[in-house]
Structure formats: structure tokens, C-alpha cells
Amino acid sequence: MTEDRSKLSCAAFQAQLPELIGSGEKVAVHPHIRNCARCRALLADLETIAEAARHLLPIVEPPDELWDQIELAIKNEESGSKRY
């Protein structure tokens, strides 16, 4: 059964919202959002919160040697676990 996305209730749309956002779908063009001021305002608030959260902590790239250290630790663990 195909659901008419423009006729979703706010509760049904909001229940789907995390999945929509997580899927990468452009939620702003969703038929419900285009027709519902309340959910447009909710989405705007969520986008504002997400943007503010991105600025809380800077993104830090790990040092280049990190993967080498992880690989070495795994190899050391594997060779140590083979002892009886």
C-alpha cells in the first residue's frame, strides 16, 4: 500500500523524521514539510541545533601514525593470544 506522503499527520511525519534525516533525503522538499508550518518550524529548529552542535568541538584529524599503531597493537595481540 503506497502512503500519500503529503497527507501524513504531524505525529507520523515526526516519527519518520530521524530516519529521513539519517538517510540523507532532502527533508525540506518532503511533501509534508511543504504543507505544514509546524513541521517546517521543527525542522528549522533541529537544523539550528545540529549546526550549533557542530561548532561545540572542533574536528580533529588523527595523527598519520595512528593506523600504524593500531595495526601493530592488533598484531601484538594476535601473536600473544596464540600462546597456550
C-alpha positions in Angstrom: 0.0 0.0 0.0 1.5 3.3 -1.0 1.3 6.1 1.5 0.5 9.6 0.4 3.4 11.5 1.9 1.6 14.8 1.7 -1.2 13.6 3.9 0.9 12.3 6.8 -0.1 13.6 10.2 2.5 15.6 12.1 3.0 12.7 14.5 3.6 10.2 11.7 5.9 12.6 9.9 7.9 13.4 13.1 8.1 9.7 13.8 9.8 9.2 10.4 12.0 12.3 10.7 15.1 10.7 12.2 15.1 8.1 9.5 14.6 10.7 6.8 17.4 12.8 8.1 19.7 9.8 8.6 19.0 8.6 5.0 20.3 11.9 3.6 17.0 12.6 2.0 16.3 16.3 1.5 13.7 16.7 4.2 13.0 20.3 3.2 11.3 19.1 0.0 9.3 16.4 1.6 5.6 17.0 0.7 4.5 17.1 4.4 7.1 19.8 5.2 6.0 21.9 2.2 2.4 21.9 3.5 3.0 22.1 7.3 4.3 25.2 9.0 4.6 23.4 12.4 6.9 20.7 11.0 8.8 23.3 8.9 9.5 25.2 12.2 10.5 21.9 13.9 12.9 21.1 11.1 14.4 24.6 11.2 14.9 24.2 15.0 16.6 20.9 14.5 18.9 22.3 11.8 19.9 25.2 14.1 20.6 22.8 16.9 22.7 20.5 14.7 24.7 23.4 13.3 25.4 24.7 16.8 26.5 21.2 17.9 29.0 21.0 15.0 30.7 24.1 16.5 31.0 22.7 20.0 34.0 20.7 19.4 36.5 21.1 16.5 37.0 18.2 14.2 40.5 16.9 14.9 42.2 14.7 12.4 44.1 11.8 14.0 47.9 11.7 13.6 49.2 9.9 10.5 50.9 7.2 12.6 47.7 6.2 14.4 46.7 3.4 11.9 50.2 2.0 12.1 50.0 2.0 15.9 46.6 0.2 15.7 47.8 -2.3 13.3 50.9 -3.1 15.4 48.7 -3.4 18.5 46.4 -5.9 16.7 49.4 -7.9 15.5 50.9 -8.0 19.0 47.5 -9.1 20.5 47.1 -11.8 17.9 50.6 -13.2 18.4 50.1 -13.1 22.2 46.8 -14.9 22.0 48.3 -17.8 20.2 50.3 -18.8 23.2 48.8 -21.7 25.3 
